[in-house]
């Protein structure tokens, strides 16, 4: 099941949009540590954290946010 980001309804995984408000299913976010010296370098992270737990360096999402400022 996934939760619709627009209306909050729980939707079965096999559907591509919300049956209640027709919002598209969110695409997975790619995120990983970008520090080449880190043991977790390029290991995919399951969430959108900005800092790597292994080395304290930026993740891909953390770098994108830093580049916006």
PDB file with one MODEL, atoms N, CA, C and O in Angstrom:
MODEL        1
ATOM      1  N   UNK A   1       0.839  -1.191   0.000  1.00  0.00           N
ATOM      2  CA  UNK A   1       0.000   0.000   0.000  1.00  0.00           C
ATOM      3  C   UNK A   1       0.881   1.250   0.000  1.00  0.00           C
ATOM      4  O   UNK A   1       1.960   1.271   0.591  1.00  0.00           O
ATOM      5  N   UNK A   2       0.394   2.282  -0.673  1.00  0.00           N
ATOM      6  CA  UNK A   2       1.050   3.575  -0.624  1.00  0.00           C
ATOM      7  C   UNK A   2       0.014   4.619  -0.214  1.00  0.00           C
ATOM      8  O   UNK A   2      -1.185   4.424  -0.410  1.00  0.00           O
ATOM      9  N   UNK A   3       0.481   5.715   0.351  1.00  0.00           N
ATOM     10  CA  UNK A   3      -0.401   6.781   0.809  1.00  0.00           C
ATOM     11  C   UNK A   3      -0.381   7.912  -0.203  1.00  0.00           C
ATOM     12  O   UNK A   3       0.684   8.398  -0.582  1.00  0.00           O
ATOM     13  N   UNK A   4      -1.551   8.323  -0.635  1.00  0.00           N
ATOM     14  CA  UNK A   4      -1.650   9.421  -1.600  1.00  0.00           C
ATOM     15  C   UNK A   4      -1.142  10.711  -0.943  1.00  0.00           C
ATOM     16  O   UNK A   4      -1.604  11.079   0.138  1.00  0.00           O
ATOM     17  N   UNK A   5      -0.190  11.399  -1.593  1.00  0.00           N
ATOM     18  CA  UNK A   5       0.339  12.636  -1.010  1.00  0.00           C
ATOM     19  C   UNK A   5      -0.657  13.791  -1.056  1.00  0.00           C
ATOM     20  O   UNK A   5      -0.464  14.800  -0.377  1.00  0.00           O
ATOM     21  N   UNK A   6      -1.723  13.656  -1.851  1.00  0.00           N
ATOM     22  CA  UNK A   6      -2.704  14.725  -1.983  1.00  0.00           C
ATOM     23  C   UNK A   6      -3.849  14.590  -0.983  1.00  0.00           C
ATOM     24  O   UNK A   6      -4.173  15.542  -0.273  1.00  0.00           O
ATOM     25  N   UNK A   7      -4.470  13.392  -0.928  1.00  0.00           N
ATOM     26  CA  UNK A   7      -5.659  13.248  -0.077  1.00  0.00           C
ATOM     27  C   UNK A   7      -5.450  12.348   1.141  1.00  0.00           C
ATOM     28  O   UNK A   7      -6.302  12.307   2.029  1.00  0.00           O
ATOM     29  N   UNK A   8      -4.315  11.620   1.194  1.00  0.00           N
ATOM     30  CA  UNK A   8      -4.007  10.808   2.354  1.00  0.00           C
ATOM     31  C   UNK A   8      -4.618   9.412   2.363  1.00  0.00           C
ATOM     32  O   UNK A   8      -4.409   8.661   3.315  1.00  0.00           O
ATOM     33  N   UNK A   9      -5.364   9.050   1.332  1.00  0.00           N
ATOM     34  CA  UNK A   9      -5.967   7.717   1.263  1.00  0.00           C
ATOM     35  C   UNK A   9      -4.898   6.654   1.036  1.00  0.00           C
ATOM     36  O   UNK A   9      -3.880   6.919   0.396  1.00  0.00           O
ATOM     37  N   UNK A  10      -5.126   5.462   1.554  1.00  0.00           N
ATOM     38  CA  UNK A  10      -4.228   4.325   1.352  1.00  0.00           C
ATOM     39  C   UNK A  10      -4.638   3.630   0.056  1.00  0.00           C
ATOM     40  O   UNK A  10      -5.806   3.280  -0.118  1.00  0.00           O
ATOM     41  N   UNK A  11      -3.681   3.428  -0.858  1.00  0.00           N
ATOM     42  CA  UNK A  11      -3.949   2.910  -2.194  1.00  0.00           C
ATOM     43  C   UNK A  11      -3.140   1.622  -2.396  1.00  0.00           C
ATOM     44  O   UNK A  11      -1.991   1.556  -1.960  1.00  0.00           O
ATOM     45  N   UNK A  12      -3.708   0.597  -3.046  1.00  0.00           N
ATOM     46  CA  UNK A  12      -2.961  -0.639  -3.313  1.00  0.00           C
ATOM     47  C   UNK A  12      -1.736  -0.364  -4.192  1.00  0.00           C
ATOM     48  O   UNK A  12      -1.772   0.491  -5.077  1.00  0.00           O
ATOM     49  N   UNK A  13      -0.656  -1.102  -3.934  1.00  0.00           N
ATOM     50  CA  UNK A  13       0.601  -0.906  -4.665  1.00  0.00           C
ATOM     51  C   UNK A  13       0.474  -1.104  -6.171  1.00  0.00           C
ATOM     52  O   UNK A  13       1.214  -0.480  -6.932  1.00  0.00           O
ATOM     53  N   UNK A  14      -0.438  -1.949  -6.612  1.00  0.00           N
ATOM     54  CA  UNK A  14      -0.522  -2.261  -8.033  1.00  0.00           C
ATOM     55  C   UNK A  14      -1.159  -1.136  -8.866  1.00  0.00           C
ATOM     56  O   UNK A  14      -1.176  -1.227 -10.093  1.00  0.00           O
ATOM     57  N   UNK A  15      -1.673  -0.098  -8.238  1.00  0.00           N
ATOM     58  CA  UNK A  15      -2.280   1.013  -8.973  1.00  0.00           C
ATOM     59  C   UNK A  15      -1.274   2.147  -9.156  1.00  0.00           C
ATOM     60  O   UNK A  15      -0.396   2.355  -8.318  1.00  0.00           O
ATOM     61  N   UNK A  16      -1.415   2.880 -10.265  1.00  0.00           N
ATOM     62  CA  UNK A  16      -0.495   3.972 -10.576  1.00  0.00           C
ATOM     63  C   UNK A  16      -1.026   5.346 -10.200  1.00  0.00           C
ATOM     64  O   UNK A  16      -0.307   6.342 -10.282  1.00  0.00           O
ATOM     65  N   UNK A  17      -2.299   5.396  -9.783  1.00  0.00           N
ATOM     66  CA  UNK A  17      -2.851   6.679  -9.363  1.00  0.00           C
ATOM     67  C   UNK A  17      -3.902   6.452  -8.280  1.00  0.00           C
ATOM     68  O   UNK A  17      -4.412   5.345  -8.110  1.00  0.00           O
ATOM     69  N   UNK A  18      -4.210   7.507  -7.562  1.00  0.00           N
ATOM     70  CA  UNK A  18      -5.195   7.452  -6.483  1.00  0.00           C
ATOM     71  C   UNK A  18      -6.602   7.326  -7.064  1.00  0.00           C
ATOM     72  O   UNK A  18      -6.978   8.089  -7.954  1.00  0.00           O
ATOM     73  N   UNK A  19      -7.368   6.376  -6.567  1.00  0.00           N
ATOM     74  CA  UNK A  19      -8.734   6.171  -7.034  1.00  0.00           C
ATOM     75  C   UNK A  19      -9.680   7.260  -6.526  1.00  0.00           C
ATOM     76  O   UNK A  19     -10.782   7.408  -7.052  1.00  0.00           O
ATOM     77  N   UNK A  20      -9.271   8.014  -5.523  1.00  0.00           N
ATOM     78  CA  UNK A  20     -10.129   9.033  -4.931  1.00  0.00           C
ATOM     79  C   UNK A  20      -9.920  10.409  -5.556  1.00  0.00           C
ATOM     80  O   UNK A  20     -10.889  11.130  -5.792  1.00  0.00           O
ATOM     81  N   UNK A  21      -8.666  10.784  -5.826  1.00  0.00           N
ATOM     82  CA  UNK A  21      -8.408  12.132  -6.357  1.00  0.00           C
ATOM     83  C   UNK A  21      -7.589  12.123  -7.652  1.00  0.00           C
ATOM     84  O   UNK A  21      -7.294  13.184  -8.202  1.00  0.00           O
ATOM     85  N   UNK A  22      -7.219  10.935  -8.141  1.00  0.00           N
ATOM     86  CA  UNK A  22      -6.491  10.744  -9.398  1.00  0.00           C
ATOM     87  C   UNK A  22      -5.064  11.296  -9.389  1.00  0.00           C
ATOM     88  O   UNK A  22      -4.486  11.505 -10.456  1.00  0.00           O
ATOM     89  N   UNK A  23      -4.488  11.535  -8.219  1.00  0.00           N
ATOM     90  CA  UNK A  23      -3.091  11.954  -8.121  1.00  0.00           C
ATOM     91  C   UNK A  23      -2.207  10.772  -8.499  1.00  0.00           C
ATOM     92  O   UNK A  23      -2.467   9.643  -8.083  1.00  0.00           O
ATOM     93  N   UNK A  24      -1.169  11.024  -9.283  1.00  0.00           N
ATOM     94  CA  UNK A  24      -0.251   9.968  -9.713  1.00  0.00           C
ATOM     95  C   UNK A  24       0.557   9.444  -8.527  1.00  0.00           C
ATOM     96  O   UNK A  24       0.885  10.185  -7.601  1.00  0.00           O
ATOM     97  N   UNK A  25       0.871   8.147  -8.580  1.00  0.00           N
ATOM     98  CA  UNK A  25       1.704   7.514  -7.554  1.00  0.00           C
ATOM     99  C   UNK A  25       3.095   8.158  -7.595  1.00  0.00           C
ATOM    100  O   UNK A  25       3.679   8.276  -8.672  1.00  0.00           O
ATOM    101  N   UNK A  26       3.636   8.576  -6.441  1.00  0.00           N
ATOM    102  CA  UNK A  26       4.961   9.200  -6.432  1.00  0.00           C
ATOM    103  C   UNK A  26       6.039   8.217  -6.893  1.00  0.00           C
ATOM    104  O   UNK A  26       5.989   7.026  -6.587  1.00  0.00           O
ATOM    105  N   UNK A  27       6.999   8.739  -7.624  1.00  0.00           N
ATOM    106  CA  UNK A  27       8.115   7.909  -8.077  1.00  0.00           C
ATOM    107  C   UNK A  27       9.139   7.801  -6.955  1.00  0.00           C
ATOM    108  O   UNK A  27       9.326   8.745  -6.189  1.00  0.00           O
ATOM    109  N   UNK A  28       9.811   6.637  -6.856  1.00  0.00           N
ATOM    110  CA  UNK A  28      10.836   6.495  -5.808  1.00  0.00           C
ATOM    111  C   UNK A  28      11.960   7.520  -5.985  1.00  0.00           C
ATOM    112  O   UNK A  28      12.337   7.868  -7.104  1.00  0.00           O
ATOM    113  N   UNK A  29      12.471   7.981  -4.875  1.00  0.00           N
ATOM    114  CA  UNK A  29      13.564   8.957  -4.886  1.00  0.00           C
ATOM    115  C   UNK A  29      14.888   8.203  -4.837  1.00  0.00           C
ATOM    116  O   UNK A  29      15.091   7.344  -3.979  1.00  0.00           O
ATOM    117  N   UNK A  30      15.783   8.529  -5.761  1.00  0.00           N
ATOM    118  CA  UNK A  30      17.106   7.910  -5.724  1.00  0.00           C
ATOM    119  C   UNK A  30      17.986   8.729  -4.791  1.00  0.00           C
ATOM    120  O   UNK A  30      18.105   9.945  -4.947  1.00  0.00           O
ATOM    121  N   UNK A  31      18.596   8.068  -3.831  1.00  0.00           N
ATOM    122  CA  UNK A  31      19.441   8.750  -2.862  1.00  0.00           C
ATOM    123  C   UNK A  31      20.557   7.812  -2.428  1.00  0.00           C
ATOM    124  O   UNK A  31      20.324   6.626  -2.194  1.00  0.00           O
ATOM    125  N   UNK A  32      21.768   8.346  -2.321  1.00  0.00           N
ATOM    126  CA  UNK A  32      22.923   7.572  -1.882  1.00  0.00           C
ATOM    127  C   UNK A  32      24.020   8.521  -1.408  1.00  0.00           C
ATOM    128  O   UNK A  32      23.982   9.717  -1.693  1.00  0.00           O
ATOM    129  N   UNK A  33      24.993   7.980  -0.684  1.00  0.00           N
ATOM    130  CA  UNK A  33      26.129   8.774  -0.212  1.00  0.00           C
ATOM    131  C   UNK A  33      27.004   9.136  -1.413  1.00  0.00           C
ATOM    132  O   UNK A  33      27.272   8.292  -2.267  1.00  0.00           O
ATOM    133  N   UNK A  34      27.450  10.404  -1.475  1.00  0.00           N
ATOM    134  CA  UNK A  34      28.274  10.842  -2.596  1.00  0.00           C
ATOM    135  C   UNK A  34      29.755  10.979  -2.230  1.00  0.00           C
ATOM    136  O   UNK A  34      30.550  11.465  -3.034  1.00  0.00           O
ATOM    137  N   UNK A  35      30.126  10.551  -1.014  1.00  0.00           N
ATOM    138  CA  UNK A  35      31.520  10.614  -0.577  1.00  0.00           C
ATOM    139  C   UNK A  35      32.252   9.354  -1.042  1.00  0.00           C
ATOM    140  O   UNK A  35      31.969   8.271  -0.530  1.00  0.00           O
ATOM    141  N   UNK A  36      33.191   9.459  -2.002  1.00  0.00           N
ATOM    142  CA  UNK A  36      33.860   8.268  -2.537  1.00  0.00           C
ATOM    143  C   UNK A  36      34.706   7.501  -1.516  1.00  0.00           C
ATOM    144  O   UNK A  36      35.045   6.344  -1.762  1.00  0.00           O
ATOM    145  N   UNK A  37      35.055   8.106  -0.389  1.00  0.00           N
ATOM    146  CA  UNK A  37      35.841   7.401   0.621  1.00  0.00           C
ATOM    147  C   UNK A  37      34.971   6.683   1.659  1.00  0.00           C
ATOM    148  O   UNK A  37      35.492   5.986   2.529  1.00  0.00           O
ATOM    149  N   UNK A  38      33.664   6.851   1.569  1.00  0.00           N
ATOM    150  CA  UNK A  38      32.728   6.247   2.524  1.00  0.00           C
ATOM    151  C   UNK A  38      32.485   4.777   2.183  1.00  0.00           C
ATOM    152  O   UNK A  38      32.374   4.429   1.007  1.00  0.00           O
ATOM    153  N   UNK A  39      32.399   3.906   3.202  1.00  0.00           N
ATOM    154  CA  UNK A  39      32.086   2.506   2.939  1.00  0.00           C
ATOM    155  C   UNK A  39      30.694   2.315   2.326  1.00  0.00           C
ATOM    156  O   UNK A  39      30.433   1.296   1.686  1.00  0.00           O
ATOM    157  N   UNK A  40      29.807   3.287   2.518  1.00  0.00           N
ATOM    158  CA  UNK A  40      28.452   3.198   1.976  1.00  0.00           C
ATOM    159  C   UNK A  40      28.298   3.976   0.665  1.00  0.00           C
ATOM    160  O   UNK A  40      27.176   4.216   0.219  1.00  0.00           O
ATOM    161  N   UNK A  41      29.409   4.369   0.049  1.00  0.00           N
ATOM    162  CA  UNK A  41      29.381   5.141  -1.197  1.00  0.00           C
ATOM    163  C   UNK A  41      28.544   4.431  -2.255  1.00  0.00           C
ATOM    164  O   UNK A  41      28.748   3.253  -2.548  1.00  0.00           O
ATOM    165  N   UNK A  42      27.597   5.177  -2.820  1.00  0.00           N
ATOM    166  CA  UNK A  42      26.698   4.694  -3.880  1.00  0.00           C
ATOM    167  C   UNK A  42      25.728   3.610  -3.424  1.00  0.00           C
ATOM    168  O   UNK A  42      25.013   3.055  -4.257  1.00  0.00           O
ATOM    169  N   UNK A  43      25.677   3.285  -2.125  1.00  0.00           N
ATOM    170  CA  UNK A  43      24.660   2.356  -1.623  1.00  0.00           C
ATOM    171  C   UNK A  43      23.331   3.102  -1.580  1.00  0.00           C
ATOM    172  O   UNK A  43      23.247   4.193  -1.016  1.00  0.00           O
ATOM    173  N   UNK A  44      22.310   2.524  -2.165  1.00  0.00           N
ATOM    174  CA  UNK A  44      21.007   3.189  -2.196  1.00  0.00           C
ATOM    175  C   UNK A  44      20.419   3.272  -0.795  1.00  0.00           C
ATOM    176  O   UNK A  44      20.452   2.305  -0.034  1.00  0.00           O
ATOM    177  N   UNK A  45      19.878   4.447  -0.465  1.00  0.00           N
ATOM    178  CA  UNK A  45      19.221   4.671   0.812  1.00  0.00           C
ATOM    179  C   UNK A  45      17.715   4.560   0.619  1.00  0.00           C
ATOM    180  O   UNK A  45      17.193   4.929  -0.433  1.00  0.00           O
ATOM    181  N   UNK A  46      17.027   4.061   1.612  1.00  0.00           N
ATOM    182  CA  UNK A  46      15.582   3.850   1.524  1.00  0.00           C
ATOM    183  C   UNK A  46      14.775   5.119   1.763  1.00  0.00           C
ATOM    184  O   UNK A  46      13.559   5.123   1.574  1.00  0.00           O
ATOM    185  N   UNK A  47      15.434   6.189   2.172  1.00  0.00           N
ATOM    186  CA  UNK A  47      14.684   7.409   2.465  1.00  0.00           C
ATOM    187  C   UNK A  47      15.391   8.629   1.888  1.00  0.00           C
ATOM    188  O   UNK A  47      16.358   8.497   1.138  1.00  0.00           O
ATOM    189  N   UNK A  48      14.909   9.805   2.238  1.00  0.00           N
ATOM    190  CA  UNK A  48      15.443  11.041   1.660  1.00  0.00           C
ATOM    191  C   UNK A  48      16.340  11.808   2.629  1.00  0.00           C
ATOM    192  O   UNK A  48      16.304  13.038   2.667  1.00  0.00           O
ATOM    193  N   UNK A  49      17.150  11.080   3.418  1.00  0.00           N
ATOM    194  CA  UNK A  49      18.048  11.772   4.359  1.00  0.00           C
ATOM    195  C   UNK A  49      19.080  12.594   3.581  1.00  0.00           C
ATOM    196  O   UNK A  49      19.436  12.267   2.449  1.00  0.00           O
ATOM    197  N   UNK A  50      19.542  13.656   4.215  1.00  0.00           N
ATOM    198  CA  UNK A  50      20.487  14.573   3.578  1.00  0.00           C
ATOM    199  C   UNK A  50      21.931  14.282   3.966  1.00  0.00           C
ATOM    200  O   UNK A  50      22.856  14.677   3.257  1.00  0.00           O
ATOM    201  N   UNK A  51      22.131  13.593   5.086  1.00  0.00           N
ATOM    202  CA  UNK A  51      23.454  13.296   5.612  1.00  0.00           C
ATOM    203  C   UNK A  51      23.609  11.782   5.741  1.00  0.00           C
ATOM    204  O   UNK A  51      22.700  11.098   6.211  1.00  0.00           O
ATOM    205  N   UNK A  52      24.763  11.264   5.324  1.00  0.00           N
ATOM    206  CA  UNK A  52      25.054   9.838   5.415  1.00  0.00           C
ATOM    207  C   UNK A  52      25.297   9.439   6.875  1.00  0.00           C
ATOM    208  O   UNK A  52      26.012  10.127   7.603  1.00  0.00           O
ATOM    209  N   UNK A  53      24.700   8.333   7.289  1.00  0.00           N
ATOM    210  CA  UNK A  53      24.905   7.834   8.653  1.00  0.00           C
ATOM    211  C   UNK A  53      26.309   7.281   8.861  1.00  0.00           C
ATOM    212  O   UNK A  53      26.821   7.304   9.981  1.00  0.00           O
ATOM    213  N   UNK A  54      26.933   6.789   7.810  1.00  0.00           N
ATOM    214  CA  UNK A  54      28.268   6.173   7.912  1.00  0.00           C
ATOM    215  C   UNK A  54      29.383   7.207   8.086  1.00  0.00           C
ATOM    216  O   UNK A  54      30.222   7.075   8.977  1.00  0.00           O
ATOM    217  N   UNK A  55      29.389   8.242   7.228  1.00  0.00           N
ATOM    218  CA  UNK A  55      30.524   9.168   7.227  1.00  0.00           C
ATOM    219  C   UNK A  55      30.174  10.604   7.605  1.00  0.00           C
ATOM    220  O   UNK A  55      31.068  11.413   7.849  1.00  0.00           O
ATOM    221  N   UNK A  56      28.881  10.927   7.655  1.00  0.00           N
ATOM    222  CA  UNK A  56      28.475  12.297   7.970  1.00  0.00           C
ATOM    223  C   UNK A  56      28.537  13.235   6.781  1.00  0.00           C
ATOM    224  O   UNK A  56      28.305  14.435   6.922  1.00  0.00           O
ATOM    225  N   UNK A  57      28.849  12.694   5.604  1.00  0.00           N
ATOM    226  CA  UNK A  57      28.910  13.509   4.385  1.00  0.00           C
ATOM    227  C   UNK A  57      27.523  13.661   3.768  1.00  0.00           C
ATOM    228  O   UNK A  57      26.550  13.055   4.215  1.00  0.00           O
ATOM    229  N   UNK A  58      27.467  14.478   2.741  1.00  0.00           N
ATOM    230  CA  UNK A  58      26.200  14.709   2.067  1.00  0.00           C
ATOM    231  C   UNK A  58      25.767  13.493   1.245  1.00  0.00           C
ATOM    232  O   UNK A  58      26.594  12.740   0.730  1.00  0.00           O
ATOM    233  N   UNK A  59      24.467  13.327   1.138  1.00  0.00           N
ATOM    234  CA  UNK A  59      23.910  12.350   0.219  1.00  0.00           C
ATOM    235  C   UNK A  59      23.566  13.102  -1.071  1.00  0.00           C
ATOM    236  O   UNK A  59      23.738  14.319  -1.149  1.00  0.00           O
ATOM    237  N   UNK A  60      23.086  12.384  -2.066  1.00  0.00           N
ATOM    238  CA  UNK A  60      22.715  13.015  -3.328  1.00  0.00           C
ATOM    239  C   UNK A  60      21.644  14.082  -3.107  1.00  0.00           C
ATOM    240  O   UNK A  60      21.725  15.166  -3.686  1.00  0.00           O
ATOM    241  N   UNK A  61      20.652  13.789  -2.284  1.00  0.00           N
ATOM    242  CA  UNK A  61      19.601  14.773  -1.989  1.00  0.00           C
ATOM    243  C   UNK A  61      20.172  15.947  -1.208  1.00  0.00           C
ATOM    244  O   UNK A  61      19.804  17.093  -1.466  1.00  0.00           O
ATOM    245  N   UNK A  62      21.058  15.687  -0.266  1.00  0.00           N
ATOM    246  CA  UNK A  62      21.697  16.772   0.484  1.00  0.00           C
ATOM    247  C   UNK A  62      22.465  17.710  -0.425  1.00  0.00           C
ATOM    248  O   UNK A  62      22.431  18.926  -0.235  1.00  0.00           O
ATOM    249  N   UNK A  63      23.156  17.160  -1.409  1.00  0.00           N
ATOM    250  CA  UNK A  63      23.911  17.982  -2.365  1.00  0.00           C
ATOM    251  C   UNK A  63      22.968  18.822  -3.208  1.00  0.00           C
ATOM    252  O   UNK A  63      23.237  19.999  -3.447  1.00  0.00           O
ATOM    253  N   UNK A  64      21.863  18.235  -3.665  1.00  0.00           N
ATOM    254  CA  UNK A  64      20.913  18.990  -4.485  1.00  0.00           C
ATOM    255  C   UNK A  64      20.339  20.149  -3.693  1.00  0.00           C
ATOM    256  O   UNK A  64      20.174  21.241  -4.237  1.00  0.00           O
ATOM    257  N   UNK A  65      20.032  19.941  -2.424  1.00  0.00           N
ATOM    258  CA  UNK A  65      19.479  21.008  -1.581  1.00  0.00           C
ATOM    259  C   UNK A  65      20.537  22.091  -1.358  1.00  0.00           C
ATOM    260  O   UNK A  65      20.231  23.282  -1.412  1.00  0.00           O
ATOM    261  N   UNK A  66      21.778  21.676  -1.107  1.00  0.00           N
ATOM    262  CA  UNK A  66      22.867  22.648  -0.901  1.00  0.00           C
ATOM    263  C   UNK A  66      23.089  23.473  -2.159  1.00  0.00           C
ATOM    264  O   UNK A  66      23.330  24.677  -2.074  1.00  0.00           O
ATOM    265  N   UNK A  67      23.011  22.836  -3.333  1.00  0.00           N
ATOM    266  CA  UNK A  67      23.215  23.555  -4.589  1.00  0.00           C
ATOM    267  C   UNK A  67      22.123  24.587  -4.867  1.00  0.00           C
ATOM    268  O   UNK A  67      22.357  25.551  -5.597  1.00  0.00           O
ATOM    269  N   UNK A  68      20.930  24.396  -4.293  1.00  0.00           N
ATOM    270  CA  UNK A  68      19.842  25.345  -4.489  1.00  0.00           C
ATOM    271  C   UNK A  68      20.044  26.622  -3.682  1.00  0.00           C
ATOM    272  O   UNK A  68      19.501  27.667  -4.038  1.00  0.00           O
ATOM    273  N   UNK A  69      20.814  26.553  -2.603  1.00  0.00           N
ATOM    274  CA  UNK A  69      20.978  27.735  -1.742  1.00  0.00           C
ATOM    275  C   UNK A  69      22.130  28.611  -2.181  1.00  0.00           C
ATOM    276  O   UNK A  69      22.394  29.640  -1.559  1.00  0.00           O
TER     277      UNK A  69
ENDMDL
END
